[in-house]
Structures are given as C-alpha cells and as structure tokens.
Amino acid sequence: MRVELSVYGTETLCASCVNLPSAKETAVWLEAALGRKYGQDKIVVRYCNFESPETEEDKIWADRIRNEDLWYPLVVISGEIVGEGNPKLKDIGAKLEEIGLQPLVAD
C-alpha cells in the first residue's frame, strides 16, 4: 500500500503563522518523519502551492484557502483534511493507520 499525502500552502508564511514552519518546510518534515515511521516506499508527500494549483482537486483546495475557509499548511489524505494551520503528526499517523498503513516498528 502506498499513500499520497498533499500539503497545500506557500513558501511564504501566513500572517498568523510567524512562529511556524512554511507549508513547504512542513511537507519536507512530514516526508522525513512519516518515511521513518512507515517506510519511504509507503508514503508520498506532495507539496502543492495553492497560488498555482496543478489539478482540479488542487484548485478546489486552493480556492478554499484563498477564501479563508481553511488555514495553511493544509494536509489532505484521500480527500480528507487531517491537519490545518499547525498539523499534528499524531493526527496524520492516526489517519494513515485508519486507512491501513502500519508502522515499521510499534511505538
């Protein structure tokens, strides 16, 4: 099983996110952390700049962020929001395990 996780945002911080990493930095961090826990071959982390969305799904999420309906970085797995603003690794891991991904080593 291979799971794609999308992180929406920009490399620029949002006005209320001055002490948090950018969405790009969040994507890099998630790729490393989740790769260690679940295996590099099991997780694909896709960074999506909402200012230049590539797919129709990206455009939908980008519009919601632009309309201030959602905060970024926004983390989406299988069309479901699993993190917003300051995503939590524990919440993301719970969703991955809910859909069938198992850690390499139990905590």
C-alpha positions as CSV (number, residue, x, y, z in Angstrom):
1,M,0.0,0.0,0.0
2,R,1.3,3.5,-0.9
3,V,-0.5,6.6,0.4
4,E,-0.3,10.1,-1.1
5,L,-0.5,13.0,1.3
6,S,-0.9,16.5,-0.1
7,V,0.3,19.6,1.8
8,Y,-1.2,22.9,0.5
9,G,0.3,26.3,1.2
10,T,3.1,28.6,0.0
11,E,6.7,29.0,0.9
12,T,5.7,32.3,2.4
13,L,4.3,32.2,6.0
14,C,0.7,33.3,6.6
15,A,0.3,36.4,8.7
16,S,-0.7,34.5,11.8
17,C,1.9,31.8,11.3
18,V,5.1,33.7,12.1
19,N,6.4,31.1,14.6
20,L,5.5,28.1,12.5
21,P,7.3,26.5,9.5
22,S,6.1,27.2,6.0
23,A,4.0,24.7,4.1
24,K,7.0,23.7,2.0
25,E,9.0,23.1,5.2
26,T,6.1,21.2,6.7
27,A,6.0,18.9,3.6
28,V,9.7,18.2,3.9
29,W,9.3,17.5,7.6
30,L,6.3,15.2,7.1
31,E,8.1,13.3,4.3
32,A,11.0,12.6,6.6
33,A,9.0,11.8,9.8
34,L,6.4,9.6,8.1
35,G,9.0,7.9,6.0
36,R,10.9,6.9,9.1
37,K,7.8,5.6,10.8
38,Y,6.0,3.9,7.9
39,G,8.8,3.4,5.3
40,Q,9.9,5.7,2.5
41,D,8.2,3.5,-0.1
42,K,4.8,3.7,1.6
43,I,4.4,7.5,1.8
44,V,4.4,10.1,-1.0
45,V,4.2,13.7,0.3
46,R,3.2,16.1,-2.4
47,Y,3.7,19.9,-1.8
48,C,1.1,22.0,-3.6
49,N,1.5,25.7,-3.9
50,F,-2.1,27.0,-3.7
51,E,-1.1,30.1,-5.7
52,S,-0.5,27.8,-8.8
53,P,-2.7,24.7,-8.4
54,E,-2.0,21.9,-10.9
55,T,-5.0,19.6,-10.7
56,E,-8.8,20.2,-10.4
57,E,-8.6,18.9,-6.8
58,D,-5.8,21.3,-6.1
59,K,-7.9,24.2,-7.4
60,I,-10.8,23.3,-5.1
61,W,-8.5,23.3,-2.0
62,A,-6.7,26.4,-3.2
63,D,-10.0,28.3,-3.6
64,R,-11.0,27.3,0.0
65,I,-7.6,28.6,1.3
66,R,-7.9,31.8,-0.7
67,N,-11.4,32.4,0.6
68,E,-10.0,32.0,4.1
69,D,-12.3,29.0,4.7
70,L,-9.1,26.9,5.6
71,W,-5.7,27.7,7.1
72,Y,-2.4,26.5,5.6
73,P,-0.4,24.4,5.7
74,L,-3.4,22.2,4.9
75,V,-2.7,18.4,4.9
76,V,-5.1,16.2,2.9
77,I,-5.2,12.4,2.6
78,S,-7.7,10.8,0.3
79,G,-9.8,14.0,0.0
80,E,-10.0,14.4,3.8
81,I,-8.4,17.2,5.9
82,V,-6.1,15.7,8.5
83,G,-4.2,18.9,9.5
84,E,-4.7,22.6,9.2
85,G,-2.6,25.6,10.3
86,N,-0.3,23.6,12.5
87,P,-0.7,20.0,11.5
88,K,-0.1,17.3,14.2
89,L,2.0,14.2,13.4
90,K,-0.2,12.1,15.7
91,D,-3.4,13.0,13.8
92,I,-1.8,12.3,10.5
93,G,-0.4,9.0,11.7
94,A,-3.9,8.0,13.1
95,K,-5.4,8.7,9.7
96,L,-2.7,6.7,7.9
97,E,-3.3,3.7,10.2
98,E,-7.1,4.1,9.9
99,I,-6.7,3.5,6.1
100,G,-4.5,0.5,6.6
101,L,-0.9,1.7,6.8
102,Q,1.1,0.1,9.6
103,P,4.2,1.5,11.4
104,L,7.5,-0.4,10.7
105,V,8.0,-0.8,14.4
106,A,5.3,-0.5,17.1
107,D,5.7,2.6,19.4
